[in-house]
Amino acid sequence: MSDKKEKEEYRTGTQGKKTMSHPFLTALGFGAAGAGGALLGAANYFYDCAMKPMPHDPSHDSDPGERPYRAGRDWMNSHVLRRDVWITSHDGLRLHGNLIPSGDPACHRYAICVHGWHDSAESMGLYARHYYEDHGMTVLLPDLRGFGESEGNCAGMGYEDARDLIRWIRRITETDAEAVILLHGISMGAAAVLQTTGNRLPHAVRAAVADSSYTSAVEEFRAVYQKMPGSFVPSDVMIQAVRAVALVRAGYDIDKASPVSAVTHSTTPTLFIQGDSDDFVPPGMMPRLFEAASCPKECAWFAGAGHVASVVTDPQGYWKQVDHFLDRVYPFLLHQNIRPE
């Protein structure tokens, strides 16, 4: 059949009768364009909510669950030894960190404390304070790209952040050849830590703590989208649309933000922490991360704890789990006078 005849039969039908009028075809075209525009608009809106960096909202700082975090913020910001440090990312962003050196000039132990979504380094003051005051470590609290004083217009979702953390690690090892380093992250910062451990790291990195990490950005976005009221697009369609928007606006494929894939390559001993009442990161993600990890590993559940709230609901239990884990995998991290071969 010729192309001309095929086109003619499409217009008139096999019986020579018109099946669709031109005005109706035009209406269908506008309808499809309208639906596509609505999907694109919804995807851009979701992208703005999920990946556009936003500062910490202090309006809830007086809530009981936020008070320990607020105290940690105050501790970091007011520390007399705190100083600003900077690195440049692989794509030319100027990234900021807060360094508080140990009171012991002979100390070679470092904790890099990595914050979560829609916040900044100061939220990790609660965690850094433990390593600094209880164990005498030097603490580094970086602002992830786009947050705090760091440049950037989109969240790294752990993928881009892992590249940045590797640069922070190298900054430490280049200035201290005897450094031993612990990574401790929460939420998106935990995802960044896990993605970092999936890379070949300097021998100085001895342990990691991942509190409330998601398995992947795609799965986390899907979980969040499915709880949004008035969602009119199937979740898989929406997430693929968001993925396309992010490729243009953020410059990377969010499908690569996959801690559950990264940990299959990890050799860094890792403690996975999760609250069983987390309403942001589905608690079922932690067992999947734990199962996938190829490194020496332990996990800790905290009953009744919400998102990154385990350290608040049971601080003694939290730090007991962390310290016992670190004692088992590399005691020198916590005790300078004990250095295993």
Phi, psi and omega in degrees: 000135181287157177300322181297318181291321177300315180297321180294317179293328176297322183284324188251344185087160184292341179262011178079012180253142179291130179266331179218134176280156179300319178300323181290320176300320178297318179297319178299320178299315178294324179296316178296318178297321179295317179296318178297321178294322179294319178296316179297319178296317179295321180294321177293323178296314180296319178302314180300320180291321189268326191238349177280119184301135177229148181283167175300136176265110185281000186295341181253010185296340180272354177296146182306319182288343181262345184300317177298323177294319179297320178298322178293322176299313180298320180299312181296312185294332184260359184294130186291338181265356182296136175219156180278136175229157188220148169224169175246131182285171180298334180254022169087013178276142176270116186250139187254147173218161176248120181248128174238104184288150177299151176290346180260113183296343179270003183285135177237021184253132186229140170242122174261115187252121194245122187281173182256199188291140177053048177206198181212182185303328186297337178293343180269006176301325179302320182277316181299324182300322178298311182293326182283309187278321184274335186231002174068025183273155166283138183238138176240125180240094182279146166277118177297157183307131181089348185243156180058232182263005179276145177285161178133148182243011177208154178288144179277347178054025180093330183287300177293327182295328179297320177299320181291320180296323177299324177292322176296319178300315180295326178299319180292311185292333178286335180260344180218100184292343181260010185298142166236138195230137172247138174252129179225116182231155177236141176055237178300328175293327175292321176299320178296319179298314182294321177294327177295316182292345176283356178259167173283115187250158173302152181300341181297332181282112189252341183196161179218146174235123181241108184255112174068044176279148170273161178288319178201157178297320180299315181290324178293317178298320179297316180297320179291315183298321183294342178264356181283134179290144174076019179291122186251357181244137175308142188300320181295322178294316181296315183295323177293325177293318177297321178300319179293318178298317181295326179298324179279311188278323181264337177085011176213161181273116182296344176295340178281347177279081190223083177304326182295332174279320183298319186291346176292344179253001187282142170241004182276121178306131190226134172256123177260128182239140180207136171272137185280358176247023179295122181255011178245304172262117181306126183303332180295350179287328184296314178300329178291320176297315181298314181296322183286335187293133181264357184270168166303135191208154172217162176224156180220126175259145176235113185294132175079001183273134175276198185296125183044036181251001181300321181291341180268316183289329181213070184300321180294315179295323181298306184287334173296315178298313182296310184294321178295322178297312181295323176299323182286322187270329180192086186304332183298338178302323183257337187230106186295334183275001177241111181229100180290157178291000000 
